Amino acid sequence: MKLFKKLLCATAVALSTAGAANAGPVLNNWVFNPTGGGFAGGQVINEYLDVNGNAFIRLTNTGNNNFNFTETAVFNITQADSNGKLFPLRYAGGNITATFTAQGTGTLGGAFTFTGGTIRMYQNPTNEQYATTAGFYGANLGNQIAEFNVLEGGGGMVNANGSPVNNGQVSVFASAAPGMLDSGYFFRSNGADLSEESILSFAFTNANTIGRPDATQVSEIICQFAGFTGNGCNGNAYRNRNNQYFFIGGNGQFKLAEEDAQVPEPGSLALFAVAMLGAGVAVRRRNNKA
């Protein structure tokens, strides 16, 4: 309990040290309209959009158990706040997906952190497209409605093989400048369109290694989207390889937060990520002892 309280304090310090020109509070009761039809027809989002998806990660050894990595991922966004109000069912043509490409560094058996990347969100005006053979696993079809630049920081923990620790918690911080969100989709609770503002996004996901992705995942995500040419893409069967490449599945939450005049300092974001990850570890340890 004492450790948990200390980590929560560290989280508060990490946010407070960013200063007035950095990240503000997470947005609550914002409005999202998955068809782009405006504020009046949108759904109130208490806090987050639910996301689930898959990623292919490649490591490059840089010596002394350190590595660089690239990640290529696809995600499906079906509802908000786990409320069961599925976008494709409630909104005709409201199927929302996303792609994620990022780079970073890490240490085997230790932590990793992102150094940059891009999140792109799409809306398909006709039908559900995710997990198909169109585009990149169907995740980049339809209209691009938002783009976020991944900020330095965030990350998580990996084991000695480079894979996320069991049910590994991964955090991603990103920002969008005015014009990077399409109008008609994202709104404040008072109806102000967020496309005209600078905004931060926070994604927190649980990641687990998948030893044998299915044939469509291999061909669409690993071979096509990631451009991999090894096993699975050259006629041989795909298998994860320790310290080199692996495939993961994940689910989590996508949140928006205030952003003032400037982007948060990377050091502040990294400290925030460490505190959040540590808090998760403390909770799991406490639950295990219960």
Helices and strands as residue ranges (DSSP letters): H 2-16, E 23-26, E 30-32, E 43-45, E 48-63, E 66-77, H 87-90, E 95-107, E 111-124, E 143-150, E 153-157, E 168-176, E 186-187, G 194-196, E 199-209, H 215-217, I 218-225, E 245-259, H 266-289
